[in-house]
């Protein structure tokens, strides 16, 4: 049933859709794609190699962009399409200088996704497979025609995302920076709530996500306003996200969602803004300075000051030094 839900939620808003499987089922677009080695998690790389080859053979001429992901991926096709049709991406695919005008005969390979630095190494960047990754036709052709047959064709490993990056790197194709204009990430390796509540640890070495991530933000600023995909979305969460995004929730449930979000926002941010925080700090600092300055006055001068302040007969203001 879950597999069927995944198909329904994704396929109805995509231009094309297929499922790589070990059994063909035309009703849900599943295709039995043979691969080298056993049917196991540790052999995902061989599965993905065969899937990309199948996609190139059967769909290369029909579509402009190709996105791959697992069965716990929630993809928002409208946001992905909006991003791919943006001036930024269209220009980048045309060499990074001019927008395409339809007369182009070549294309720059683009490899889009959530960039991770393997073990924090900025020289070893890959697109995380969790939220899936997206290729244009030039990148797909480079991968299938030039890379797959010639580079580690018999390797057995689960880390297909790092393998794709390694192969494309041999042809100077690198993971593209997909943050939005505010620095928010478009491809998410976890559920929305996880990213909303996540805070960086003092020492990045204590947390793999902090170690692998590249200049991420926290809280509401972490996710782009038009995020493309989320990972680890299973069972009822798949349907729930769909209902939230496409305004299918009952009004009472919406109120509960907004109330919970407001409560968490209040807990995470005790001050309404950084300006409030700075004002509080400034006031406390000023009080501290005044207290210290008064404490340092000679005792006789302090007594004299007190006497003058207590003298009600004084009519003119005094300058007390």
N, C-alpha and C positions, 0 to 999 in steps of 0.2 A: 504493500500500500504506500509506503514512504517513497519508494522509487517512482510510483505513479504521480504522487504529489509533486515531486521535484520536476518531473516532465511537464506537468500542467502549468506550474508557476513560471517556468522558464520559457518553454517553447512558444507559448501564445504571444509573447512580446519580442521574440527574436525573428530575424529574417530567415534563419535556418537553424536546425537543431538536430543533433544525433547523439546517441549513447554508445560508447565503446564498451562491449560486453563479451562474455563467453557464450552468449546465446542470442540468436536473432529473434526479434519481436517487432514486426512491422508496425503494430498498433501504437507503440511508444517510441519508435525510431531507434531501437536498439539493434546493433550489428555485431555479430560474432567476428572479432578481429583476432586472427592468430598471431602469436608472438613466440619468440624464442624463450625456452626455459619454462620452469614450473609456474603454476598459477598461485602466486603468493606475494605478500607485501614486500618482501625483500627483492622482488623482481619487477617492481613498478617501472623501472627505467625501460625495460624491454617492452612492456605494455605500451608505454607512451611513445616509444619509437615507432611502433606499429600503427598507433592511432594517427600520429602526424603524417605518416606515409599514406595512410588510407585517405585522410582529409585532402592531402595534396593531389592524389590521383583522381578523386571524385568531386571535389568542390573548389579547386583552385580557380577555375574560370567563372564560377558563379558568384563569388563573394569577394569583398575587398579586405575584410578584417576577420580574424579567427581568434576565438577565446576558448581556452581549455580550463577545466576545473573539476574538482571531485564532487561526490554526491552530497556533501555537507556545505556546499558553496551557495550563497544567496547572491545572485547577480541582478543588478538593476539595469536592464537593457537601455532604458531611455537615457540614463545618465552616461552610460558607456557610449551610446551613439552621439550624444551631444558633445562629449569630449573628443571623440574621433573626428567629428565634423568641425571642430574648432579651428580657428585660424592658426593657432600654435601648432597643432598636430599636422594639419594640411601643409603648412610651410615646412615643418621639419621633414616630412616625407618627400618634399620636393627639393631638398638640399639645404633648407634652413634660411633661404634668402627671399624667395618669391612664392606667392601662392600659385598653385597649379592652375593652368587655364584650359586643360583638356587635351593639349597637344603633346604632352610629355611622353617620351618613349622609355624612360627609366624611372626608377623609384629608389629612394634611400630606405634600407631595411630599418624598421622600427620594432622594438621589443619592449612592451609596456607592462608594468606590474608594480608590485610593492618591493622596492629595493631593500635588500638586506646585505650587510657586510658580514661575510662568513667569519665567525669568531672575532668580530670587530675589525677585520682586516679590510681596509678601504681599497686594497688592490685586488680583492676577491669578492666582487659584488655580483649578486644574482637576484632574480625575481622570485619571490616566495611562491611556492605552488599552492599554498593554502587558499588565497583569494583568487587564484588563477592568474594567468598572464595572457596578453593579447599581442598578436603579430599582424603586420600587414603582409601583403602578397610577397613583397621582396624578401622579408625576413623568413617567411615560410619556405620559400624556394631555396634560400641559402641553407636553411637547416636540413631540408629533406634531400635536396639534390647534391649539395656539396659536403655537408658535415656528417650526416648520419652514416653514409656508406663507408666513410674513410677514417673516422675518429672513434675509437673504442666501440666498435659495433657489437661486441659480444660481452660487454661489461654487465654484470648483474649487481644492482644496487637499488635501494629504495629512494634515494635522493635524486629524483628525476629533474627537479627544478635547478639544482646546482649543475647537473650534467648539461642541460640545455644551455645554460649560461657559459659553461666551459667551451662547448662546441662552437657557439656563435662568436665567442671571443677570438677564436682562431681566424675569423673573417672580419675582425674589427667591428663587430656588432655588439653593443653594450646595453645593459638595462637603462632605459630612458627615465629621467626624473619626472615623476608623474604627480608631484604635489601641485595643489592649486595656488592661486596668486597670494593667498594668505599663509601658505605653508602647511595647510591641512592635507592629510593623506587621502588618496582616492581608493586605494586597494587595501582592505582591512584583513589582517590575519586572525581576528577574533570577532566575537559578537559585539554589537554597539555598546552594550552596558559595560563590558570589560574595558573598552578603550576610554569610555567616559570617566570611569573611576580609577584608571591606572595612574600611578605616580612613579616617577623615576627613583630608584634607590640611590642612596648616597654613593655607593660603589657599584658601578655598572657590572663589575665582574660577578656580583651576587645574583644577577638575573639575566638569563639568556636573551630575553626580549630587549632589554636595555643595551646589552652588548651588541646585538645584531642590528638594532635600529639606527637610522641615520638622521640626526637632527630633528627628532620628533617633538611635537608639542603635547600639552597635557589637557585633560578635561574636554570641554566643548571644542577647543581649538584643535584637538588632535585629528578629528575626522573632517574631511572636506564637506562643505554644504551639499555638494552633489557627488557623494561617494558612489563608487562603482560596484563594489562587492564586499561581502562579509563572509567569514569562515566559521566553522564549527556551528552551523545552524542546522539543527536536527529536529525531527519529529514535529511537534506542534509549533515550535518556534518558527519553522518555515512558513506555516500558514499565518501565524500571528504577525510576522514582519510584513507579509503580503497585505494583510488587513490594515495595518498601520499606514503603510505607504500609499495605498490606494483608497483610503478613507472609507473603509468598510466596517469600522468599529462602531458599536453602539455608543451613544453619548456618555453613559455612565462609565464605561470603560475608559473613554478618552479622559474624563475628569480624573479618574484614578491614576492614569499614566502621568498626566501633567502634575498632579499633586505629589506623586512619588519623585518625579524629576525635580520639582521645586524644593522638596525636603532634602534631597541629596545635594543639590546646589548650595543650599544654606549650610549644610554640614561641611562641605568641601571648601566653601569660601565664606568664612565668618564675617568678613568685611565686604560691603557691597562692591567696592572697587579698590584698586591700588591707591587711588587718591585719598580715600577714607583712611586707609592704613597710614599713609604718609602724614596726614593731618594729626592723627592720634600720636604718632611718634614725635612729631614736632612739638605738640602741646606738652607731652611728658618731658621732653628734653628741655624745654623752656622752663618748666616748673623746677626741674632739677638744677638748672643753672642759677635761677633766682634763689633757691634754697641754699646752695653752696655759697653764693656771693654774700648773702646775709649772715651766714654762719661764720664767715671769715672776718666780719667787722670786730674791732676791739670791743671788749666788754663795756668800757666806759661810754663809747660812742653808741653802743646798742641801748644803754640805759638812757642816754641823752635823747636819742631818737624816740624812745618810748614816752619820755616825759613830754616832749614836744607834741607828739601825736595825741596825748591825753589832755593837753591844755585846751579847753573849749573856748578860751578867751581869744585865741588866735583868729584873726579875721583875714589875713593875707596868706596866700600860699607860700610855703617855704621850700627852698631847695636844700635838701639834706645830703651831705656828702660824708 
